[in-house]
């Protein structure tokens, strides 16, 4: 945790920073449900503004997000690939290996987001080879197919 860059909200000494988060991209795609974090005074004004200027998400979306908030961490999955065992680990960078596997996944019809897209410091080297998936909008059968395809992409990259 000490290696993480502090958030702007944690450095805010004047109460002027607002942090916006959302369930929409990972947990409940298309729900348009999110939240704002900030100082009490700014949030109070934000609420007053939102009351008269914003259209809220549907009650159904809110109910799903509320019911599922305790299971949020179960809706996404980080997959770590042991790049040290790749036959080209010594002559290809992690970004090259990541791109090769990502492209192979796309060709196979599965989206596993590149871990490098989620790093906070782009000027620092990658610490490992990771892929992020979500199963918020997929059935068990679809996930089984996606996992098999992801495995095929990794095995293909490793020449297995």
MDTraj code that builds the backbone (N, CA, C; nanometers):
import mdtraj as md
import numpy as np

residues = "UNK UNK UNK UNK UNK UNK UNK UNK UNK UNK UNK UNK UNK UNK UNK UNK UNK UNK UNK UNK UNK UNK UNK UNK UNK UNK UNK UNK UNK UNK UNK UNK UNK UNK UNK UNK UNK UNK UNK UNK UNK UNK UNK UNK UNK UNK UNK UNK UNK UNK UNK UNK UNK UNK UNK UNK UNK UNK UNK UNK UNK UNK UNK UNK UNK UNK UNK UNK UNK UNK UNK UNK UNK UNK UNK UNK UNK UNK UNK UNK UNK UNK UNK UNK UNK UNK UNK UNK UNK UNK UNK UNK UNK UNK UNK UNK UNK UNK UNK UNK UNK UNK UNK UNK UNK UNK UNK UNK UNK UNK UNK UNK UNK UNK UNK UNK UNK UNK UNK UNK UNK UNK UNK UNK UNK UNK UNK UNK UNK UNK UNK UNK UNK UNK UNK UNK UNK UNK UNK UNK UNK UNK UNK UNK UNK UNK UNK UNK UNK UNK UNK UNK UNK UNK UNK UNK UNK UNK UNK UNK".split()
xyz = np.array([
    [0.0828, -0.1194, 0.0000],
    [0.0000, 0.0000, 0.0000],
    [0.0872, 0.1258, 0.0000],
    [0.2069, 0.1181, 0.0609],
    [0.2921, 0.2363, 0.0665],
    [0.3411, 0.2799, -0.0709],
    [0.3432, 0.1882, -0.1671],
    [0.3932, 0.2220, -0.2998],
    [0.2868, 0.2883, -0.3870],
    [0.1616, 0.2877, -0.3424],
    [0.0547, 0.3513, -0.4202],
    [0.0658, 0.5030, -0.4131],
    [0.0339, 0.5671, -0.5217],
    [0.0325, 0.7132, -0.5245],
    [-0.0891, 0.7602, -0.4453],
    [-0.0721, 0.8585, -0.3563],
    [-0.1886, 0.9074, -0.2811],
    [-0.2918, 0.9690, -0.3752],
    [-0.4165, 0.9525, -0.3404],
    [-0.5227, 1.0104, -0.4222],
    [-0.5273, 1.1613, -0.3997],
    [-0.5818, 1.2330, -0.4969],
    [-0.5975, 1.3773, -0.4805],
    [-0.6868, 1.4080, -0.3606],
    [-0.7856, 1.3242, -0.3378],
    [-0.8761, 1.3449, -0.2246],
    [-0.8000, 1.3403, -0.0925],
    [-0.7027, 1.2498, -0.0805],
    [-0.6268, 1.2389, 0.0445],
    [-0.5345, 1.3584, 0.0672],
    [-0.4993, 1.4308, -0.0395],
    [-0.4110, 1.5472, -0.0276],
    [-0.4884, 1.6782, -0.0161],
    [-0.6195, 1.6709, -0.0225],
    [-0.7037, 1.7898, -0.0197],
    [-0.7057, 1.8494, 0.1206],
    [-0.6496, 1.9688, 0.1366],
    [-0.6491, 2.0351, 0.2675],
    [-0.7561, 2.1432, 0.2781],
    [-0.8163, 2.1782, 0.1631],
    [-0.9162, 2.2855, 0.1624],
    [-1.0581, 2.2370, 0.1376],
    [-1.0782, 2.1083, 0.1184],
    [-1.2126, 2.0559, 0.0951],
    [-1.2677, 2.0875, -0.0416],
    [-1.1809, 2.0956, -0.1448],
    [-1.2264, 2.1329, -0.2789],
    [-1.2232, 2.0186, -0.3797],
    [-1.1791, 1.9011, -0.3386],
    [-1.1661, 1.7904, -0.4327],
    [-1.2881, 1.6989, -0.4227],
    [-1.3417, 1.6626, -0.5386],
    [-1.4504, 1.5656, -0.5465],
    [-1.3982, 1.4416, -0.6176],
    [-1.4297, 1.3263, -0.5641],
    [-1.3925, 1.2007, -0.6285],
    [-1.5205, 1.1337, -0.6771],
    [-1.5226, 1.0973, -0.8050],
    [-1.6383, 1.0315, -0.8649],
    [-1.6036, 0.8854, -0.8920],
    [-1.6885, 0.7945, -0.8482],
    [-1.6707, 0.6516, -0.8723],
    [-1.7997, 0.5972, -0.9332],
    [-1.7896, 0.4778, -0.9928],
    [-1.9048, 0.4240, -1.0640],
    [-1.9080, 0.2722, -1.0588],
    [-2.0281, 0.2173, -1.0563],
    [-2.0496, 0.0742, -1.0722],
    [-2.0616, 0.0376, -1.2202],
    [-2.0813, 0.1375, -1.3049],
    [-2.1239, 0.1139, -1.4424],
    [-2.0277, 0.0347, -1.5287],
    [-1.8984, 0.0505, -1.5114],
    [-1.8051, -0.0131, -1.6037],
    [-1.7780, -0.1598, -1.5711],
    [-1.7807, -0.1965, -1.4456],
    [-1.7404, -0.3320, -1.4088],
    [-1.8535, -0.4140, -1.3487],
    [-1.9213, -0.3599, -1.2508],
    [-2.0172, -0.4392, -1.1757],
    [-2.1510, -0.4518, -1.2460],
    [-2.2117, -0.3402, -1.2822],
    [-2.3433, -0.3413, -1.3450],
    [-2.3361, -0.2548, -1.4708],
    [-2.2777, -0.3069, -1.5798],
    [-2.2636, -0.2256, -1.7012],
    [-2.3969, -0.1673, -1.7476],
    [-2.3933, -0.0392, -1.7811],
    [-2.5133, 0.0280, -1.8298],
    [-2.6048, 0.0810, -1.7221],
    [-2.5711, 0.0616, -1.5957],
    [-2.6617, 0.1014, -1.4880],
    [-2.6608, 0.2510, -1.4609],
    [-2.5529, 0.3183, -1.4916],
    [-2.5378, 0.4618, -1.4649],
    [-2.5543, 0.4922, -1.3158],
    [-2.4944, 0.4089, -1.2321],
    [-2.4991, 0.4291, -1.0876],
    [-2.3576, 0.4571, -1.0393],
    [-2.3421, 0.5637, -0.9611],
    [-2.2119, 0.5985, -0.9073],
    [-2.2267, 0.6772, -0.7794],
    [-2.1161, 0.7296, -0.7298],
    [-2.1186, 0.8076, -0.6071],
    [-2.0071, 0.9107, -0.6096],
    [-2.0210, 1.0097, -0.5231],
    [-1.9239, 1.1180, -0.5125],
    [-1.8740, 1.1217, -0.3689],
    [-1.7430, 1.1431, -0.3536],
    [-1.6827, 1.1575, -0.2213],
    [-1.6160, 1.2939, -0.2147],
    [-1.6359, 1.3642, -0.1046],
    [-1.5744, 1.4964, -0.0878],
    [-1.6055, 1.5520, 0.0492],
    [-1.5724, 1.6789, 0.0695],
    [-1.5987, 1.7420, 0.1986],
    [-1.7495, 1.7578, 0.2185],
    [-1.7905, 1.7617, 0.3414],
    [-1.9329, 1.7699, 0.3741],
    [-1.9984, 1.8937, 0.3128],
    [-1.9294, 2.0061, 0.3153],
    [-1.9862, 2.1298, 0.2630],
    [-2.0056, 2.1224, 0.1109],
    [-1.9069, 2.0702, 0.0405],
    [-1.9169, 2.0615, -0.1051],
    [-2.0223, 1.9579, -0.1452],
    [-2.0261, 1.8467, -0.0748],
    [-2.1251, 1.7427, -0.1057],
    [-2.2667, 1.7955, -0.0842],
    [-2.2860, 1.8746, 0.0193],
    [-2.4184, 1.9328, 0.0446],
    [-2.4621, 2.0186, -0.0738],
    [-2.3721, 2.1001, -0.1278],
    [-2.4040, 2.1841, -0.2437],
    [-2.4242, 2.0977, -0.3682],
    [-2.3444, 1.9927, -0.3789],
    [-2.3553, 1.9006, -0.4923],
    [-2.4935, 1.8339, -0.4925],
    [-2.5382, 1.7930, -0.3755],
    [-2.6704, 1.7302, -0.3624],
    [-2.7796, 1.8288, -0.4052],
    [-2.7695, 1.9535, -0.3587],
    [-2.8700, 2.0541, -0.3938],
    [-2.8733, 2.0742, -0.5450],
    [-2.7579, 2.0802, -0.6074],
    [-2.7510, 2.0966, -0.7524],
    [-2.8114, 1.9742, -0.8227],
    [-2.7738, 1.8552, -0.7782],
    [-2.8216, 1.7315, -0.8408],
    [-2.9728, 1.7154, -0.8270],
    [-3.0280, 1.7641, -0.7172],
    [-3.1724, 1.7521, -0.6960],
    [-3.2537, 1.8219, -0.8045],
    [-3.2014, 1.9303, -0.8573],
    [-3.2789, 2.0044, -0.9564],
    [-3.2249, 1.9938, -1.0986],
    [-3.1058, 1.9391, -1.1160],
    [-3.0449, 1.9397, -1.2494],
    [-3.0114, 1.8018, -1.3051],
    [-3.0187, 1.6994, -1.2238],
    [-2.9778, 1.5665, -1.2703],
    [-3.0970, 1.4726, -1.2765],
    [-3.0897, 1.3830, -1.3726],
    [-3.1872, 1.2749, -1.3757],
    [-3.1175, 1.1543, -1.3158],
    [-3.1722, 1.0972, -1.2133],
    [-3.1097, 0.9835, -1.1468],
    [-3.1241, 0.8557, -1.2261],
    [-3.0470, 0.7563, -1.1901],
    [-3.0617, 0.6258, -1.2551],
    [-3.1959, 0.5647, -1.2177],
    [-3.2360, 0.4676, -1.2952],
    [-3.3644, 0.4038, -1.2680],
    [-3.3625, 0.3366, -1.1315],
    [-3.4783, 0.3230, -1.0745],
    [-3.4900, 0.2551, -0.9452],
    [-3.4386, 0.1127, -0.9512],
    [-3.4605, 0.0474, -1.0647],
    [-3.4134, -0.0898, -1.0825],
    [-3.2608, -0.0962, -1.0743],
    [-3.1916, -0.0035, -1.1445],
    [-3.0453, 0.0011, -1.1395],
    [-2.9962, 0.0265, -0.9981],
    [-3.0626, 0.1171, -0.9284],
    [-3.0227, 0.1473, -0.7916],
    [-3.0424, 0.0257, -0.7010],
    [-3.1529, -0.0455, -0.7202],
    [-3.1805, -0.1628, -0.6369],
    [-3.0764, -0.2721, -0.6598],
    [-3.0390, -0.2937, -0.7857],
    [-2.9372, -0.3955, -0.8156],
    [-2.8043, -0.3568, -0.7533],
    [-2.7643, -0.2301, -0.7697],
    [-2.6371, -0.1851, -0.7137],
    [-2.6381, -0.1965, -0.5619],
    [-2.7486, -0.1615, -0.5005],
    [-2.7603, -0.1692, -0.3537],
    [-2.7536, -0.3139, -0.3071],
    [-2.8257, -0.4013, -0.3739],
    [-2.8281, -0.5425, -0.3346],
    [-2.6938, -0.6085, -0.3582],
    [-2.6179, -0.5602, -0.4576],
    [-2.4937, -0.6249, -0.4957],
    [-2.3700, -0.5597, -0.4342],
    [-2.3863, -0.4516, -0.3577],
    [-2.2692, -0.3795, -0.3085],
    [-2.1788, -0.4648, -0.2208],
    [-2.2344, -0.5612, -0.1502],
    [-2.1521, -0.6472, -0.0657],
    [-2.0751, -0.7519, -0.1451],
    [-2.1147, -0.7731, -0.2700],
    [-2.0471, -0.8715, -0.3546],
    [-1.9605, -0.8061, -0.4608],
    [-1.9331, -0.6763, -0.4485],
    [-1.8596, -0.6029, -0.5518],
    [-1.7286, -0.6707, -0.5879],
    [-1.6530, -0.7138, -0.4891],
    [-1.5218, -0.7726, -0.5171],
    [-1.5319, -0.9051, -0.5914],
    [-1.6482, -0.9659, -0.5969],
    [-1.6653, -1.0924, -0.6677],
    [-1.6976, -1.0726, -0.8154],
    [-1.7165, -0.9502, -0.8571],
    [-1.7590, -0.9249, -0.9935],
    [-1.6429, -0.9050, -1.0904],
    [-1.5231, -0.8963, -1.0394],
    [-1.4090, -0.8809, -1.1275],
    [-1.2999, -0.9786, -1.0862],
    [-1.2161, -1.0080, -1.1792],
    [-1.1150, -1.1095, -1.1561],
    [-0.9843, -1.0646, -1.2185],
    [-0.8784, -1.0638, -1.1396],
    [-0.7451, -1.0347, -1.1900],
    [-0.6754, -1.1676, -1.2162],
    [-0.6226, -1.1821, -1.3360],
    [-0.5518, -1.3031, -1.3745],
    [-0.4040, -1.2705, -1.3880],
    [-0.3193, -1.3443, -1.3179],
    [-0.1750, -1.3225, -1.3256],
    [-0.1129, -1.4335, -1.4091],
    [-0.0300, -1.3933, -1.5047],
    [0.0397, -1.4879, -1.5909],
    [0.1871, -1.4851, -1.5510],
    [0.2460, -1.6010, -1.5266],
    [0.3871, -1.6100, -1.4890],
    [0.4726, -1.5898, -1.6143],
    [0.5073, -1.4658, -1.6402],
    [0.5822, -1.4306, -1.7608],
    [0.7246, -1.4858, -1.7599],
    [0.7766, -1.5191, -1.6431],
    [0.9149, -1.5691, -1.6354],
    [0.9300, -1.7039, -1.7047],
    [0.8191, -1.7742, -1.7251],
    [0.8236, -1.9054, -1.7906],
    [0.7972, -1.8969, -1.9413],
    [0.7753, -1.7750, -1.9916],
    [0.7515, -1.7560, -2.1344],
    [0.8819, -1.7799, -2.2107],
    [0.8765, -1.8495, -2.3243],
    [0.9999, -1.8779, -2.3997],
    [1.0725, -1.7523, -2.4483],
    [1.0030, -1.6392, -2.4572],
    [1.0664, -1.5155, -2.5027],
    [1.0761, -1.4120, -2.3903],
    [1.0733, -1.4568, -2.2662],
    [1.0773, -1.3644, -2.1518],
    [1.2052, -1.2813, -2.1510],
    [1.3128, -1.3368, -2.2014],
    [1.4394, -1.2634, -2.1979],
    [1.4545, -1.1639, -2.3132],
    [1.3815, -1.1820, -2.4220],
    [1.3980, -1.0910, -2.5353],
    [1.2732, -1.0085, -2.5689],
    [1.1630, -1.0257, -2.4949],
    [1.0433, -0.9428, -2.5139],
    [1.0100, -0.8746, -2.3816],
    [0.9629, -0.7506, -2.3918],
    [0.9219, -0.6788, -2.2706],
    [0.7871, -0.7315, -2.2221],
    [0.7552, -0.6982, -2.0987],
    [0.6236, -0.7364, -2.0451],
    [0.5114, -0.6756, -2.1288],
    [0.5300, -0.5512, -2.1731],
    [0.4267, -0.4876, -2.2554],
    [0.4083, -0.5615, -2.3876],
    [0.5169, -0.6110, -2.4462],
    [0.5060, -0.6867, -2.5708],
    [0.4333, -0.8192, -2.5482],
    [0.4675, -0.8882, -2.4390],
    [0.3991, -1.0144, -2.4075],
    [0.2521, -0.9894, -2.3787],
    [0.2244, -0.8829, -2.3037],
    [0.0863, -0.8473, -2.2701],
    [0.0066, -0.8184, -2.3970],
    [0.0644, -0.7413, -2.4874],
    [-0.0040, -0.7076, -2.6120],
    [-0.0292, -0.8322, -2.6965],
    [0.0681, -0.9210, -2.7016],
    [0.0529, -1.0449, -2.7789],
    [-0.0638, -1.1285, -2.7266],
    [-0.0721, -1.1440, -2.5950],
    [-0.1807, -1.2224, -2.5349],
    [-0.3139, -1.1503, -2.5514],
    [-0.3147, -1.0183, -2.5305],
    [-0.4366, -0.9401, -2.5460],
    [-0.4910, -0.9527, -2.6883],
    [-0.4043, -0.9337, -2.7879],
    [-0.4472, -0.9435, -2.9282],
    [-0.5013, -1.0824, -2.9598],
    [-0.4366, -1.1839, -2.9046],
    [-0.4824, -1.3211, -2.9257],
    [-0.6203, -1.3431, -2.8622],
    [-0.6428, -1.2832, -2.7460],
    [-0.7744, -1.2918, -2.6809],
    [-0.8813, -1.2283, -2.7704],
    [-0.8524, -1.1100, -2.8235],
    [-0.9478, -1.0401, -2.9101],
    [-0.9801, -1.1260, -3.0319],
    [-0.8766, -1.1857, -3.0923],
    [-0.8985, -1.2732, -3.2080],
    [-0.9894, -1.3905, -3.1734],
    [-0.9852, -1.4339, -3.0484],
    [-1.0658, -1.5477, -3.0032],
    [-1.2038, -1.5038, -2.9511],
    [-1.2308, -1.3741, -2.9544],
    [-1.3628, -1.3245, -2.9146],
    [-1.3827, -1.3075, -2.7650],
    [-1.2737, -1.2834, -2.6918],
    [-1.2865, -1.2610, -2.5473],
    [-1.2080, -1.1353, -2.5106],
    [-1.2641, -1.0565, -2.4195],
    [-1.1978, -0.9340, -2.3764],
    [-1.1444, -0.9523, -2.2353],
    [-1.0132, -0.9524, -2.2245],
    [-0.9445, -0.9515, -2.0956],
    [-0.8587, -0.8257, -2.0984],
    [-0.8936, -0.7268, -2.0206],
    [-0.8254, -0.5981, -2.0244],
    [-0.6813, -0.6106, -1.9769],
    [-0.5944, -0.5386, -2.0433],
    [-0.4526, -0.5404, -2.0094],
    [-0.4307, -0.4761, -1.8734],
    [-0.3556, -0.5424, -1.7879],
    [-0.3271, -0.4890, -1.6550],
    [-0.2558, -0.3554, -1.6587],
    [-0.1747, -0.3339, -1.7612],
    [-0.1004, -0.2075, -1.7713],
    [-0.1936, -0.0877, -1.7843],
    [-0.3152, -0.1096, -1.8310],
    [-0.4105, 0.0006, -1.8434],
    [-0.4519, 0.0557, -1.7072],
    [-0.4328, -0.0213, -1.6012],
    [-0.4809, 0.0169, -1.4689],
    [-0.3699, 0.0662, -1.3757],
    [-0.2485, 0.0747, -1.4242],
    [-0.1403, 0.1194, -1.3362],
    [-0.1428, 0.2705, -1.3211],
    [-0.1008, 0.3152, -1.2048],
    [-0.1049, 0.4573, -1.1741],
    [0.0163, 0.5320, -1.2286],
    [0.1303, 0.4659, -1.2347],
    [0.2534, 0.5321, -1.2784],
    [0.3023, 0.4689, -1.4082],
    [0.2750, 0.5351, -1.5190],
    [0.3101, 0.4790, -1.6492],
    [0.4587, 0.4879, -1.6803],
    [0.5336, 0.5668, -1.6028],
    [0.6767, 0.5787, -1.6268],
    [0.7566, 0.4709, -1.5522],
    [0.6908, 0.3932, -1.4688],
    [0.7583, 0.2853, -1.3967],
    [0.7342, 0.1533, -1.4690],
    [0.8325, 0.0621, -1.4628],
    [0.8154, -0.0667, -1.5303],
    [0.7046, -0.1508, -1.4648],
    [0.6453, -0.2385, -1.5428],
    [0.5418, -0.3276, -1.4905],
    [0.6019, -0.4214, -1.3870],
    [0.5242, -0.4552, -1.2865],
    [0.5701, -0.5473, -1.1824],
    [0.5325, -0.6916, -1.2135],
    [0.4469, -0.7117, -1.3120],
    [0.4027, -0.8456, -1.3480],
    [0.3110, -0.8386, -1.4678],
    [0.2652, -0.9547, -1.5103],
    [0.1773, -0.9640, -1.6266],
    [0.0380, -1.0018, -1.5775],
    [-0.0536, -0.9045, -1.5825],
    [-0.1887, -0.9223, -1.5305],
    [-0.2926, -0.8892, -1.6368],
    [-0.4086, -0.9529, -1.6236],
    [-0.5244, -0.9223, -1.7070],
    [-0.6448, -0.9118, -1.6147],
    [-0.7363, -0.8218, -1.6475],
    [-0.8554, -0.8003, -1.5656],
    [-0.9777, -0.8401, -1.6461],
    [-1.0648, -0.9140, -1.5831],
    [-1.1897, -0.9553, -1.6465],
    [-1.3056, -0.9172, -1.5562],
    [-1.4223, -0.9166, -1.6125],
    [-1.5431, -0.8963, -1.5332],
    [-1.6471, -0.9981, -1.5773],
    [-1.7257, -1.0412, -1.4834],
    [-1.8350, -1.1310, -1.5181],
    [-1.9674, -1.0767, -1.4684],
    [-1.9754, -0.9438, -1.4638],
    [-2.0982, -0.8803, -1.4191],
    [-2.2121, -0.8991, -1.5185],
    [-2.1782, -0.9142, -1.6461],
    [-2.2834, -0.9237, -1.7470],
    [-2.2748, -1.0537, -1.8259],
    [-2.2148, -1.1560, -1.7676],
    [-2.1974, -1.2831, -1.8389],
    [-2.2569, -1.3976, -1.7586],
    [-2.3097, -1.4942, -1.8311],
    [-2.3624, -1.6144, -1.7652],
    [-2.2453, -1.7076, -1.7310],
    [-2.2722, -1.8098, -1.6514],
    [-2.1682, -1.9072, -1.6183],
    [-2.1156, -1.9757, -1.7443],
    [-2.2044, -2.0050, -1.8361],
    [-2.1636, -2.0709, -1.9606],
    [-2.0720, -1.9799, -2.0425],
    [-2.1071, -1.8517, -2.0506],
    [-2.0241, -1.7567, -2.1245],
    [-1.8876, -1.7414, -2.0580],
    [-1.8853, -1.7404, -1.9258],
    [-1.7578, -1.7292, -1.8543],
    [-1.6706, -1.8519, -1.8780],
    [-1.7301, -1.9695, -1.8802],
    [-1.6532, -2.0912, -1.9061],
    [-1.5870, -2.0849, -2.0436],
    [-1.6624, -2.0370, -2.1430],
    [-1.6080, -2.0228, -2.2787],
    [-1.4965, -1.9181, -2.2788],
    [-1.5204, -1.8054, -2.2127],
    [-1.4208, -1.6978, -2.2096],
    [-1.2915, -1.7429, -2.1416],
    [-1.3031, -1.8158, -2.0315],
    [-1.1841, -1.8639, -1.9602],
    [-1.1066, -1.9622, -2.0469],
    [-1.1779, -2.0483, -2.1159],
    [-1.1117, -2.1432, -2.2071],
    [-1.0383, -2.0682, -2.3179],
    [-1.1010, -1.9675, -2.3741],
    [-1.0383, -1.8890, -2.4803],
    [-0.9177, -1.8110, -2.4283],
    [-0.9294, -1.7576, -2.3076],
    [-0.8158, -1.6876, -2.2477],
    [-0.6991, -1.7854, -2.2302],
    [-0.7294, -1.9040, -2.1801],
    [-0.6264, -2.0065, -2.1643],
    [-0.5620, -2.0433, -2.2967],
    [-0.6427, -2.0534, -2.4021],
    [-0.5897, -2.0825, -2.5360],
    [-0.4946, -1.9721, -2.5814],
    [-0.5310, -1.8469, -2.5537],
    [-0.4461, -1.7333, -2.5924],
    [-0.3125, -1.7381, -2.5186],
    [-0.3168, -1.7682, -2.3895],
    [-0.1934, -1.7758, -2.3115],
    [-0.1083, -1.8937, -2.3591],
    [-0.1712, -2.0097, -2.3746],
    [-0.0958, -2.1264, -2.4217],
    [-0.0360, -2.1021, -2.5596],
    [-0.1106, -2.0333, -2.6470],
    [-0.0591, -2.0020, -2.7797],
    [0.0629, -1.9119, -2.7714],
    [0.0588, -1.8130, -2.6856],
    [0.1727, -1.7215, -2.6685],
    [0.2960, -1.7959, -2.6142],
    [0.2705, -1.8902, -2.5245],
    [0.3796, -1.9670, -2.4635],
    [0.4252, -2.0824, -2.5524],
    [0.3517, -2.1073, -2.6618],
    [0.3869, -2.2176, -2.7516],
    [0.3590, -2.3548, -2.6936],
    [0.2557, -2.3614, -2.6101],
    [0.2194, -2.4879, -2.5442],
    [0.1051, -2.5539, -2.6193],
])
top = md.Topology()
chain = top.add_chain()
for i, resn in enumerate(residues, 1):
    res = top.add_residue(resn, chain, resSeq=i)
    for name in ("N", "CA", "C"):
        top.add_atom(name, md.element.get_by_symbol(name[0]), res)
traj = md.Trajectory(xyz[None], top)
